[in-house]
Amino acid sequence: MESLPLVEKRQFSLKQFQTQGGAVLDVTVGWEAYGELNTDASNVILITHYFSGNSHAAGRYRTSDAEPGYWDAIIGPGKAIDTNRFYVVSVDSLANLQPLSPDVITTGPASINSATGHPYGLDFPVVAIRDFVNVQKALLESLGITALYAVVGPSMGSFQALDWAVAYPDWVPRMASVIGAGQLDAWTVLGLERWSDAVKSDPAWQGGDYYASGQPAEGINLALGYLFLDATAPASINSLYAPPIDELPCTDIRARHQCVTQHLAAMAAKAAFVDANSILYLVRASQNFIAGFSGNLKDNLERVQARCLFMPASHDRLLMPYLARHAHELLQSLGKDSHYQEIDGIWGHLDGIASISSQAETLRRFLEGGIMGK
C-alpha cells in the first residue's frame, strides 16, 4: 500500500486565548496534516491524540525515523482513513507531555511566561479538554474550515472527540471514540491521581519549581511506570518482562526482581522529552473531563447531532469499557445514532493503538455511512 509523503510539522499561534477557567494567554501549538483539502473544505477529519501522544498520527517526519505516527496503520492512501479522499488534521495539545521533544510544539507549564522570563511552572493555568478543542477549532477556522467530516481520537483524544460533538454539534456529523469515556468516575480519577503523586513524591520536583536544576527524573519514571502498567494488560506485561523467579530478592531486601529493573529502564528510556509538571496538568484535564465541560452528562449529550461510534478495549483496566458503554447507552436513550464495538486484543488500553488495524474495516464502514455493532 502506498505510503504518505514525509510529514511537515507546522505551527499555529493564537493571541489572547481564554481558557475555560478564565485565564488569558498567548498560545502556540504544533499541527500536521495528511492528504489534500478539497475546494469546499468538506473532507476534513480531525484526529485528537492521547495522553502521552502528540499530533504525529501517521507518516514520518524524516526518512530516518524508526517508526511512523501512532495510527499509521489506519491513516494513509487507501487505508481506513483514506488520505486520497480526506484531509486529515492533528494538533499538539496544550501542556503536551513531551514539550522537550523537537517534534512537539506546545504551550504549557514548561513554556516561558513572558511576564517573568521564566517557565510558568505551576503558575500556568489549569487547562480543560474543552481548551484543547477550542484551540483546534481556532486552527481549523484559520484554514477556512467551517465543519468537519468526522472527529476521531483514542483515550484522552476520545474525550476531545466527544466534547467536539457536544460543544459544536453543527461542526461534527461523525464522531468515533476509541478507548474512551463520556465522563470519568471516582475509581478512574483516583487511579490517575497516582500518576501525579508519583511526580510530587520526588524531592527534585521542588513544588514544581525545578526548571533551573533539572527534571525530577525519579518522579517522572515512576509516573510513566504507573501509566504503562495501567494501560497494559497483564498478559502483555508478562510477555515483555522476565518472570519473577530471581533468587537474590529472596535473601536481600535491597535487591529487585529483574522484571522491576527492566520496567524502570524502559520507563527511563521513554522519559527523555517529558516535563514533570505537564503530567500534572494532563492528569487534571483528564480527571475533570465530562463531555460538555460541566453539568450533567445526559443533558449535555442531548446536543449531539453526530453519528457516534464507541470502541473500547475489552481488557482495558485504565478506561474500562463500562465508561464508553455508559455514554453510548445514554445517547441511544436520547434517540441518537450511536454504535458500540469492543476491541479484543492482548494489550488492554493500548489495544486502541497497537490493535487498531483490527478495526480498520469497522472505521471504514463508519466513515462511509454503514456500521456493524451494538
N, C-alpha and C positions, 0 to 999 in steps of 0.2 A: 504493500500500500504506500502511496506517495507520502513523503514527509513534509512537514511545514518548513518554509524557509527560515533562516535564522531570525530570531525574535529580537525586536528593539525595545529596550526599556525606555519609557518616556516619563515626563514629569508634568504634574498638574499642581498649580498653586491657587489658593483661594484666600482672598483677603477678608478679614473680619468675619470669619466663620463663627457662628454662635452655637455652642453645644447645647444639648438638652438641659444641662444644669445651669445655663445662663452665662457661662464664660465666653469671652470673645477673644479670638486669636487668629493669627495668620497660619495657615496650614499648607503643607506641601506633601504630596504622596506620589508614588510611582504607579504606572499602569502600563499595560501592554495589550495588544490586540492581534487577532489572527483572522485571516480572510479579508474580504472587501466589503465596505459599506455600500449598500445599493442606493440608487438615486433618490428614493423616498425614505431612506433610513428606517425601513420596516423589517430588517433582518438581523436585529441586534439581540444577541444572547449575552447576558451578564453572568459571569462566574464569580461567586463570592467565596473567599478562601477560609480555611480552617484556622484554629488557634495558633499553631506553630508554623503556619504556611505564609505565603505571600502571593503576589499576583502571578507568579510563574506557573500557570496551569498546564502549559503544553509547549512543545518545541524546545529548542536550545538557544541560548544567547550566543554561544561560541561553538565551533566545531569540536573543540577540545572538552566541552562539558561532558562529564561522565554519565549523567542522567538527564533525561528531558524533564519538563514540568510534570507535576504530580498526577494530572489527569490526561497525559498524552495518549493513553490507551483509548480514550473516547473523544478526544478533540483533534481534528485534523481533516485533511482531504478524504472524503468517503467514509469517515468514521461516524459514530452515533451523533455527535455534534459536528456536523459536516461544514468545514470551512470553505468548501466550494459553494455553499449555499448561505451560510451565516457569517456575520461579522461578530466575532466573539471578543468580549472585553473583560479584563480582570484588573483589579485595583488593590494596591497595598493598603492595609488597614491603618488607621491611626494607632499609635502606640504599638506598632508592629513588634513582634517578639524579637526580631533579629535586625535592629537598626544599625548594627556594626557591620552588616554584610554589604559589600559593594554592589550587590544586586537588589538591595531594598532601599526605597525612598519613603520616609515616613516622618510624621511629626508626633512626638511623644515625650516621655519624661527624660530621655537621653538627649533631646534636642536643646539647642541653645535658646534660652529665654532672652529676647532682645532687651528686656528691661534691666537685666543683671549682667549679661555677658557670660553667664554660667549655665550649665544644664538645668532644666526645670526641676528635676528630681520629683519629690512629692508635691511640689507646688503646681505641677501640671494638673489641669482639671480632670476630674473623673469623666470618662467618656462612656457613651452608651452604644449599643448596637445600632440604634437609630442615627447616631452621629456618623457611623461608618456608611450607612445607607445614604444620608444626606450629602456627604462628600462625593459618593459615587454618582448621585443624581446631578450634582453640580458639574461634574466632569462630563457626563453624558450630554447635558444641555449645552456645554461649551462646544461640543462636536456637532450641534444641530440635531441631536436626537431627542425626540419628544415622547417616545414609547418604546417598550421592549417587546421582542418576540417571546422571550422567556427569561427567567432568572433561575439559576441552578447553583446549589452550593452544598458542600459537605460540612458537618459538625458545626463549628461556630459560623461557617458560611451558610449553613441551613437556617440559622437564626436570622441572618441578614435577608436571605431569600424570602422567608415567610413574612418578615417585617416589611419588606418591599410591597408584598401583596396586600398587606393591611394598610400601610401608610399611603400608598399611591396606587390604588386599585385600577385607575384608568391607564396606568402605565403597564400593568402586568396581566396578560391574558393566560400565562402559563407559569407555574412555579413548581420546581422539584426540590424537595428537602431530602438530602441524603444524610444518614446517621444523625438525625436532628431531633428537634423538640419544638413545641409551641411556647413552653414555659418550663423553667426548672423548678423541681420540688426541693424540699428541705434536704432529703438524702443526697441529692446531687450537689446542692450548694455546699453542704458540709464536706463532701469529697473534694471539691475544688479548693476549699479553704486550706487543705493540707499543702497544696502547691505554694500558696502564699506564705504559709507558716514556715515552710522549708527555707525559703529565701530569708525571712526575718530571723531565723534561728542562727544564721551565720554572723558572728561578731563583725565580720568585714563589711556587712551591709550598712552599718553605721546609721541606722534610721533613715536609709535612703540617700544619704549624702556621701557616696563613696567614689564619685567620679574622678576626684583628684588622686585617689590611692589605688583605684582599680576595682574591677567587678568582684563581688563576693562569690568566688568560684565554687566553694563547697555548697553554698546555699542553692546556687543555680543547678549544680549537678544533682543535688537531692530532689529539687523540684522537678527537673526533667525526668528523673528516675521514677517519681510517683506518676507523672504524666504518662510515661511509656507503659508502666505496669497497668495503670487504669485503662489504657487504650488497647491493650493487647490481651488476647485470650490465653488462658493457662497452657493450652496445647502448643501454641506458638512459642511462648516463653520457654517451655520445656524443650522445644526443638532447637532453640537458639543457644541455650546455656548448658553448661555441664551439670549433670545430676549431683545433688548434694551428698556425695559419699566420701568426702575428704576425711582423712584421719586426724589431721592437726587440730581442727576446731574441737575435736572431742577431748583434747588434753590442754589446749591453750586458749583461754578466753579472748586473747588479743588477736587470734587468727581468724580469718574469714574463709567461708566456703568459696570455691573457685567461681561458682555462679555469681556470687556477690561482686567479686573483683572484676569479673567480665562485664557485669552490668554497669558498674561505676566507670569503667574505662570507656564503655560505649557511650555513656551519657556525657563524659568529659569531651569526647570527640564531637558531640553534637552542640556543645556549648560555646564554641568559638565566637559566634556573632550575636549571642543572646545578651540582652540587657536585663538585669535582675528586676528593676522597678517595672519594666514593661510586663513582666509576668503578673505582677500585682494588678496592673491596670486591665489587662485582658481577662484575668480571673474575675475582677469586679464587674466588667462589662457583661461577662457571661452569666455570673450569678444574678445580676439584676434583670436579665432578659425576660421579657414577656412580649410576644408578638403584639404590636400596637403600642409598645413602650410602657404603658401604665393601664390601670383599671382592671377589668375583668376579661379573661381570655375569650370566653364565648361571645361577649358583646363585641370585642374587637374583631373577631373572625367574621362577624356579620358583614363587615365592609368588603370582604374578599370577593372579587369577581373572577379570579383566575381558576382555571382547571388546575388541580393540585395533585401532586404525586409525592407520597412519603415512602422512603426506602431506608428503614432502619436495618441494622445488622442483627441477626438473630442472637448472636453470642456477645453482644455489646454489654460491657459492665460499666461503661462511663456514662453514656446516654442510652439508658436501657430502652428497649423497643416500646415499652408502655408509654413513654413520653411522646413519641411520634404517633402512636396509635390513638392517644387521647386527643391530640389536635385533629387528626383525621376524622375521628368519630364525632367530634364537635362540629366540624364542617359538614359532615353528612347530615347531622341532626338539624342543621340550618338549611338543608336543601342544596348545599353546594356540591360541585362536581369534584370529588376527592377520591383518590385511589391509593392503595396501600400494598406494598410488596416488600418482603424482607429479603435481605442479602444473606445467604447461607454460606459461610466461609470459615476459615480456621483462625482468623486474626482478631476477631472481636470488633471493637470500634474501628480499628484500622482497615476492616474489610471495605469501608467506604472509599478507601484509596486503593489498597492492594488488590481488592477483588472487584473493582468497578467494571472491569472488562466483561465480567459475567452478566452484567446488567445493561450492556450496550444496546441489545435489541429492545429491551423494555424502554430505555430512554429514547431510542429512535422512534418507536411507535408512539410514545407520549408526545414527542415534538411534532409528529406528523398527524396527530389527532386521534389515534387509537390507543388503547391500553388494555393490558390484562392485569388482573389483581382484584383485591377485595374492595 
